[in-house]
């Protein structure tokens, strides 16, 4: 089970990037920076970070349900078995980001994700084995996964609660603690 943050106090502001869009607000309040332990949730966030590279996070979150449908609910086992036919189907799906390199990277990342998860028992245990130095952690992760540069890796680590995200000083989460 994943940890949860305290509910957002009604009168306090969020980080500016999340304000005014219910999907972004929900992501900010309920997911961003909250530790994840479930393998499928890790794979989903890893995949969405790949697709976000060079794009707005708002675009990705608004297409999230279509990504889930197109990528078999982000089941790494199912995605790892995708074929060229599946790639062509995804490339014709206007509801997602149609970038062949990112689609192929997601499929290859599913295969790598499964190997790592099997070796460590769970993906979160692999993450726990990484060095505590952020730069080194990002370097290793960037080598392990496709379409994963150091900035994308850092964003992923923030997303899944491996490192504390940077909040605007006015944000209600800036000084909150994550509960386990």
C-alpha positions in Angstrom: 0.0 0.0 0.0 1.3 3.5 -0.8 1.7 6.3 1.6 -0.7 9.2 1.5 -0.2 12.9 2.1 -2.5 14.8 4.3 -5.6 16.2 2.6 -5.1 19.7 1.2 -6.3 22.4 3.6 -9.1 24.3 1.7 -7.7 27.8 2.0 -4.0 27.1 1.2 -2.5 27.5 -2.2 -0.7 24.8 -4.3 2.3 25.1 -6.4 1.5 27.5 -9.3 1.9 24.8 -12.0 -1.1 22.8 -10.5 -3.5 25.7 -9.8 -6.7 25.9 -11.7 -6.9 22.5 -13.4 -8.7 19.8 -11.5 -6.5 17.0 -13.0 -3.3 18.8 -12.2 -4.6 19.7 -8.7 -5.5 16.1 -7.9 -2.1 14.9 -9.2 -0.3 17.5 -7.1 -2.3 16.8 -3.9 -2.6 13.0 -4.1 0.3 11.7 -6.1 3.3 13.9 -6.6 6.0 13.1 -4.1 3.9 10.3 -2.4 6.0 7.2 -2.0 5.0 4.3 -4.3 5.5 0.6 -3.6 3.3 -1.1 -6.2 5.2 -2.3 -9.3 2.4 -1.3 -11.8 2.2 2.2 -10.3 6.0 2.5 -10.6 5.9 1.3 -14.2 3.0 3.7 -15.1 4.9 6.7 -13.6 8.1 5.7 -15.3 6.3 5.4 -18.7 4.5 8.7 -18.3 7.8 10.5 -17.5 9.2 9.1 -20.7 6.3 10.5 -22.6 6.5 13.8 -20.8 10.1 14.5 -21.9 9.9 17.7 -23.9 6.2 18.2 -23.3 3.9 19.7 -20.7 3.0 17.5 -17.8 -0.6 18.9 -18.2 -0.7 17.3 -21.7 0.4 13.9 -20.3 -2.0 13.9 -17.4 -4.9 14.9 -19.6 -4.1 11.9 -21.8 -3.4 9.5 -18.9 -6.6 7.4 -19.3 -5.8 6.9 -23.0 -2.3 5.9 -22.1 -3.6 3.4 -19.6 -5.9 1.9 -22.2 -3.2 1.9 -24.9 -0.6 0.4 -22.7 -2.6 -2.4 -21.1 -3.2 -0.5 -17.8 0.6 -0.3 -17.6 1.0 -3.9 -16.9 4.8 -4.4 -17.5 4.2 -8.1 -18.3 1.7 -7.2 -21.1 3.6 -4.2 -22.4 6.9 -6.3 -22.6 5.1 -8.6 -25.1 3.9 -5.8 -27.4 4.8 -6.3 -31.1 5.1 -4.2 -34.2 1.4 -4.5 -34.6 0.8 -3.0 -31.2 3.2 -0.2 -32.0 1.3 0.6 -35.2 -1.9 0.6 -33.3 -0.5 3.0 -30.7 0.9 5.3 -33.5 -2.6 5.6 -34.9 -4.1 6.5 -31.5 -4.7 10.3 -31.5 -5.6 10.2 -27.8 -2.0 9.6 -26.8 1.4 11.1 -27.7 2.3 9.3 -30.9 6.1 9.2 -30.8 7.6 6.0 -32.1 10.8 6.4 -30.1 8.8 6.9 -26.8 6.5 4.0 -27.6 9.4 1.7 -28.3 11.2 2.9 -25.2 8.2 2.1 -23.1 8.1 -1.4 -24.4 11.9 -1.9 -23.9 11.6 -0.3 -20.4 8.8 -2.8 -19.5 11.3 -5.6 -20.3 14.0 -4.0 -18.3 11.6 -3.2 -15.5 10.6 -6.9 -15.3 14.2 -8.1 -15.2 15.1 -5.6 -12.4 11.9 -6.4 -10.4 12.6 -10.1 -10.6 16.2 -9.6 -9.5 15.2 -7.5 -6.5 11.8 -9.0 -5.7 10.1 -5.6 -6.2 11.0 -2.5 -8.1 11.0 -0.4 -5.0 13.8 -2.6 -3.5 15.9 -1.8 -6.6 15.3 1.9 -6.0 16.3 1.5 -2.4 19.6 0.0 -3.6 20.6 3.1 -5.5 23.2 5.4 -4.0 21.8 8.3 -2.0 23.7 10.9 -4.2 21.1 12.3 -6.6 23.5 12.9 -9.4 24.8 9.3 -9.2 21.3 7.9 -8.8 20.1 9.7 -12.0 23.2 8.6 -13.9 22.5 5.0 -13.1 18.8 5.2 -13.8 19.5 7.0 -17.1 21.7 4.2 -18.2 19.2 1.5 -17.2 16.1 2.9 -19.0 15.5 4.1 -22.5 14.5 7.8 -23.1 15.5 8.6 -19.6 17.9 11.5 -19.2 19.1 12.8 -15.9 16.3 15.4 -15.6 13.6 12.9 -16.5 15.1 10.5 -13.9 15.1 13.2 -11.3 11.4 14.0 -12.2 10.5 10.4 -11.8 12.3 10.2 -8.4 10.3 13.2 -7.3 7.0 11.8 -8.6 7.3 8.5 -6.7 8.6 10.0 -3.5 12.2 8.7 -3.8 13.4 12.4 -3.3 11.4 15.2 -1.9 9.8 17.4 -4.7 10.5 21.1 -4.7 7.3 22.9 -3.7 6.6 26.6 -4.1 7.2 28.2 -0.6 3.5 29.2 -0.5 2.3 25.7 -1.3 0.4 23.8 1.5 2.7 20.8 0.8 5.9 22.8 1.2 6.3 22.0 4.9 4.0 19.0 5.1 5.3 15.6 5.9 4.5 12.4 4.0 2.7 9.9 6.2 3.5 6.2 5.8 
